[in-house]
Amino acid sequence: MKFIIIITSLIAVGLGAPDYEGPRSSSISSSEEVAILKDERDHGDDGRYTVNVETENGIVLADSGSPQGPEGAVVAAGSFSYTAPDVHQLI
């Protein structure tokens, strides 16, 4: 009996969950291709790395990291910027 109640509850929760439809608006449709203007990646033998990417629609990504400490955990830092659909640049 408990099994039936649990299964029924799970089905009710699943049916009541909202459907994800993705972003409502976008300045670029998913079928439009955007040129990559810059794609520089450097991976050192010691675990250090840098990544710099720019696209023709104004997306800019910069990231770098290196292993730190006795365990070699990677400490990373970076930034990105893009133009939102309302034409405001976000940094």
Steps between C-alpha positions, in 0.01 A plus 500: 500500500782742588665419167188602306472826694867584436475420127178701468662795679805490271281492190295797629816700568636418155180603326477822701856610421526791253646433157825678422470682170839674504561872459199703388695747288837507337680731263630197312291203400643159580552428129709811431875445490739753651863528391777447753737795465755385757556163668832484683565211739826422677542194721833472676664176606494624860118528506477871419252607235356809332198535273398810300196489270314773307202462266362733234187569708702651786552207737841520670638234735833502683604233749825383657602264773793326662555228759563630853594337828619150584190332356523687169147641512446729200438863586315666213395854419327645201244733353239514228283761332215493250225722367155421638192497274411851624839622363665553842850364529541271800844456655 
